[in-house]
């Protein structure tokens, strides 16, 4: 999915499954804590107004709405954590497993190449 879109532009958009069936309307967008990039959307589905969390990557935002490359049944069976709350790392892990998605790499802290050198000293 495009990463340069305004997450607010997704709210209220129709959401479709891989076969083009409407599954609901985007209710909330959740950003990655580390990058601020939109990562998940909560889609309001069905009569009982249940929210299904869907991955924004590998979904596509087209003119008619958000197209999610998964079957309707899988989307509707996604864990519902309620909207308006932060997704915990454990909840995100459940979603990755539900959709059989590859987990994103764990960010590694940058190596400290200046360790052991004194301030003002030039290279080795």
URQUIRA-V65214 format. One record per residue. N is the residue number from 0. SS is DSSP state (2 for helix, 1 for strand, 0 for the rest). D_CENTER is the distance of its C-alpha to the mean C-alpha in whole Angstrom. Layout:
n=N ss=SS d_center=D_CENTER
n=N ss=SS d_center=D_CENTER
This chain:
n=0 ss=0 d_center=10
n=1 ss=0 d_center=12
n=2 ss=0 d_center=11
n=3 ss=0 d_center=14
n=4 ss=0 d_center=13
n=5 ss=0 d_center=14
n=6 ss=2 d_center=11
n=7 ss=2 d_center=14
n=8 ss=2 d_center=15
n=9 ss=0 d_center=12
n=10 ss=0 d_center=14
n=11 ss=0 d_center=17
n=12 ss=0 d_center=16
n=13 ss=1 d_center=17
n=14 ss=1 d_center=14
n=15 ss=1 d_center=16
n=16 ss=0 d_center=16
n=17 ss=0 d_center=17
n=18 ss=0 d_center=21
n=19 ss=0 d_center=20
n=20 ss=0 d_center=21
n=21 ss=1 d_center=19
n=22 ss=1 d_center=17
n=23 ss=1 d_center=17
n=24 ss=1 d_center=16
n=25 ss=1 d_center=12
n=26 ss=1 d_center=13
n=27 ss=1 d_center=11
n=28 ss=1 d_center=8
n=29 ss=1 d_center=6
n=30 ss=1 d_center=7
n=31 ss=0 d_center=7
n=32 ss=0 d_center=11
n=33 ss=0 d_center=12
n=34 ss=0 d_center=11
n=35 ss=0 d_center=10
n=36 ss=0 d_center=8
n=37 ss=1 d_center=6
n=38 ss=1 d_center=2
n=39 ss=1 d_center=3
n=40 ss=1 d_center=6
n=41 ss=1 d_center=9
n=42 ss=1 d_center=12
n=43 ss=1 d_center=16
n=44 ss=1 d_center=18
n=45 ss=0 d_center=21
n=46 ss=0 d_center=24
n=47 ss=0 d_center=23
n=48 ss=0 d_center=20
n=49 ss=1 d_center=18
n=50 ss=1 d_center=14
n=51 ss=1 d_center=12
n=52 ss=1 d_center=8
n=53 ss=1 d_center=7
n=54 ss=1 d_center=5
n=55 ss=0 d_center=5
n=56 ss=0 d_center=7
n=57 ss=0 d_center=9
n=58 ss=0 d_center=10
n=59 ss=1 d_center=12
n=60 ss=1 d_center=13
n=61 ss=1 d_center=17
n=62 ss=0 d_center=20
n=63 ss=0 d_center=20
n=64 ss=1 d_center=16
n=65 ss=1 d_center=13
n=66 ss=1 d_center=14
n=67 ss=0 d_center=12
n=68 ss=0 d_center=14
n=69 ss=0 d_center=14
n=70 ss=0 d_center=17
n=71 ss=2 d_center=18
n=72 ss=2 d_center=19
n=73 ss=2 d_center=16
n=74 ss=2 d_center=14
n=75 ss=2 d_center=16
n=76 ss=0 d_center=17
n=77 ss=0 d_center=13
n=78 ss=0 d_center=14
n=79 ss=0 d_center=14
n=80 ss=0 d_center=14
n=81 ss=0 d_center=15
n=82 ss=0 d_center=14
n=83 ss=0 d_center=15
n=84 ss=0 d_center=14
n=85 ss=0 d_center=12
n=86 ss=0 d_center=10
n=87 ss=0 d_center=12
n=88 ss=2 d_center=12
n=89 ss=2 d_center=14
n=90 ss=2 d_center=12
n=91 ss=2 d_center=9
n=92 ss=2 d_center=11
n=93 ss=2 d_center=12
n=94 ss=2 d_center=9
n=95 ss=2 d_center=9
n=96 ss=2 d_center=13
n=97 ss=2 d_center=13
n=98 ss=0 d_center=12
n=99 ss=0 d_center=14
n=100 ss=0 d_center=11
n=101 ss=0 d_center=13
n=102 ss=0 d_center=12
n=103 ss=0 d_center=11
n=104 ss=0 d_center=14
n=105 ss=0 d_center=16
n=106 ss=0 d_center=17
n=107 ss=0 d_center=21
n=108 ss=0 d_center=23
n=109 ss=0 d_center=25
n=110 ss=0 d_center=28
n=111 ss=0 d_center=31
n=112 ss=0 d_center=34
n=113 ss=0 d_center=36
n=114 ss=0 d_center=37
n=115 ss=0 d_center=40
n=116 ss=0 d_center=41
n=117 ss=0 d_center=43
n=118 ss=0 d_center=42
n=119 ss=0 d_center=44
n=120 ss=0 d_center=45
n=121 ss=0 d_center=44
n=122 ss=0 d_center=43
n=123 ss=0 d_center=44
